[in-house]
């Protein structure tokens, strides 16, 4: 609960989703903000008839294509009227500035949707074919424990320097109390060197520890992303239209359509 600048403690008994899912939902909300315009990462709406709105661009002029749904009526020989629906994607530039684009003003939505869905399904079929544990193993290969080895080495150097400093301090005390005849100036000249070694080792330990924590977060993020990919692959064919649009928007960055219906799809995640 917020009241001005005051934030209450978390009410655990009222929490209905975990923190990771809440953060993911916030990412979706922020990515859908209309003021982002071309930098939006989520579809503004998923309750429209368009499967690919916001992702399609004219390959000829670079403008976004927008969706429209129209109907036409035809009177049949038996006197009945048949209504035909037509879905299309239009080039804004061509419609408003005919000389500004060399491509057509509209494209059949059915042709484009079918072609894109074929590629999406091919992509997801590859994901489904790979055991999830294999994907996780690939993610773990990025985190091979190099920083853990660096931390252990720095820790060893730290304790070695600390041991040397302790020994020098003990000898200095004995020299001051007359228990030995060690020249105190020798101790004073050696002490800064070991203190510097200890401080350097401590900085290396802190740096390695920070990198280890970062690795844990990256590994956790990779596991989450793999889980999402697998769930999308399993759910796509049977998903509601709104869910299917969201999955496509998460997988695809943009789709360019050429005058001859040539289609280029830029995935957010490479097949590799």
N, C-alpha and C positions, 0 to 999 in steps of 0.2 A: 504494500500500500504506500502511495506517495501523498504527502501533504506539503506542497511547496518544495523546499529543499530537504524535507525530512523523509527518510525511508525507514519503514518498519522492518523488524526481523521477518524472515521467511516463515509463513504459516505452513509447516510440513503437512498438517492434516488436511489442508485444502488443495494441495498440489495434485493435479490429475494427469500431468505428463512430466517426463523427466527433463532435466535442464538441456540436454543435447537436442531433443526434439523441439523444445521451446525456441532455442537459438536458431534451429533450422527454419522454423516457421517465420521468425523475425527476418531472416535472410530473404525469404520468399516475398514477404510484405514490402520490404525495402526495395527489392528488385523489380517490383510491379509499379513503383511510384511513377506517375506519368511525367513529372518534371524532368526525369532522366532522359526522356525522349529516346534517341537512338542507343543510349547506353542501358536501356532496360534489359534485365536478364530474365524476366518472367513475362508471360503473356498478360496483357492488361485485363483481359476477360477470357474465361473459358466456357462461358454459357452461350456462345454464338454458334452459328452453323458452320463457321469456317474452321477447318482443321489446322491451317498453317498461317493464319493471320499474324503479322508482325515479324515473320521469318522470311517472307518472299521479297525478292528484289529483281528489278528488270536488269538483265545482263547488258542491254543496249545503252541505257542512260544512267543506271545506278539507283533510280528512284524505287521507293517501296511500292509493292503491289497491294491493292486493297480489295477486299472481298465484297461481292454483291450477289444477291439472290433475286432473280426475276421470274415472272411467269408469263406465259402466252396462251391464248385460247384459240382453238381451231374447231370449227363446226364440221361435224362428220356427216356422211351421206345419209345416215338414218335420222338426222335432225338433232342428235345429241351434241353437246359441247365437251370437248376434252381439254383439260388444262395441263400444260406442260411446264415443268419447273426447269430453270437453268441457273447453275451456279458458275460464277466466273471470278477471275482475279484480273483487276484492271491496272494499267499503268497510269498513274496520275499525270505524269508529264505529257504523255501522248494525248490524253483526253483534253488537257487544258492548253497545251502548246504543241500542236501537231508536228511542227518542224523541229521540236526539241528532242525527239526520240525517233530512231530509225526502226524500232520494233513495232509490233502490233499494239493496239489499244487494250485488248483483252485476251485472256487465255482460259481455256476450259478448266474449271476447278477439278472435275473428275479425272481428267488425264494426269494433271500434276499430282493430285492426291494419291492416285494409284501408284504412280512411279516412285514417289517419296516413301510411301508405306512399304513398298517392296524392299527398298534399301534399308529402312528402319528395321524391318523384320529380319533381313539378312544379318544386320549388325547384332541384333539381340539373339539370333540363333547361335552365333559364334559364342556369345557370352554364356548362354545356357549349356553349350557343349563342353565348356571347361569346368571341371569340378571346383567348387568354391574354395576348397582348401589349397588348390594349386594357385589360385589368384592371390590368396593370403600369403602363401609362401613367396611369391614374387614380390609382394609388398615388403615382406620381412627382409628380403635380400638387400634392400636399401639401408637397412639398419643393422650393420654387421658387428656392432660392438666396438668399433675403433675408439670411440670417445670413452668407453668404459676402461679400455686398456690404458688410455692416456691419463685417466683419473687415478687409476691404481699406481701408475708410475710416479705421478706428481705427489700422491699421498706418501709413497715410500721416500721420495726425496725430502718431503716436508718433515717427516719424523726423523730422518737421518740428520738433517740440519738442526732440528730441535734437540736431538740427543747431543750433538757437538756443542751447542750453546749451553746446555745444562752442565756438561762436563767442564767447560771453560769457567762458568760461574762458580762451580764447586772449587776449582783450582784457585780462582781469584780470592774466594773467602779464606781458603787455607793460607794463601800468601799473606793476607791482611792479618790473620790471627797468629802468624809465625809457625804454622804447621809445616810449611815448605818454604823453599828459598826461591820460588819462581818469580821472575821479574814481571810485575803487574803490567808493565807497558806492553809486553808481548801479548798478554791476554787482551788488552784494550785494542791492539792493532788487528787481532784475528776476529774479534767479535763482530764488527760490521760486515765482514765477508759472509759469515754464516747467517747473520740476520737477513741479509739481502737474498741469500739462497732460499731461506725459509719463506720470505715474502713472495719471491718468484714462484715457488712451488705452490703456495696458497692461491695465488692468482690463477695458476694453471689448473688447480683443482676446481676453483669456482667456475672457470671457463668451461672445463670438461663437463662439470655437473649441469651447467645451464644447457649445454648442447645435448646431454643425455635426456633432460626434461623435454627439450624441443623434439627430439627423436620420438619420445613416447607419444607426444601430441600428434606428430606426423603419422605414426603407426596407427594411432586411434582413428585419425581422419581417414587414412587409407582403408581401414577396416570398415568404416561407415560408408565410404564411397562404394566399396565392393559390394556391401550388403544392399545398397540402393540399386546398383546396376543389376544384380541378380533378381531383386524383387521386381524391378521394371520389366525385365525379360520374361519373368514368369506371369506377370499380370497383364501385359500389353494387349494380347489378343482378346481377352474377355473383359477388358476395362471399359468403364463408361466413357462416353466421348470427352467429358471434361478432364478425366484422369489421363486419357490418351494424349490430349493436347498438352497437358503439363509434362508428361514424359518426353514428348517430342521436343518441347521447349528446353528441357534440361539436357537433352542429347545434342541438339542442333543449334549452331550459332546463327547461320544464315543459309538461304537457298537462292541461287541466282538462276533466272529463267531466260533462255535465249529466244530469239524470234522463231527458231525452228523447233521449239520445245526441248532444246538441249537443257539439261538440268545439272547444276553443280551444287553439291551439298557439302557445307563445311561443318563437320562434327566438332563439338566441344571436347570430346574425348576421342583420341585416335584409336583405330582398331588395334594397333600394336599395344 
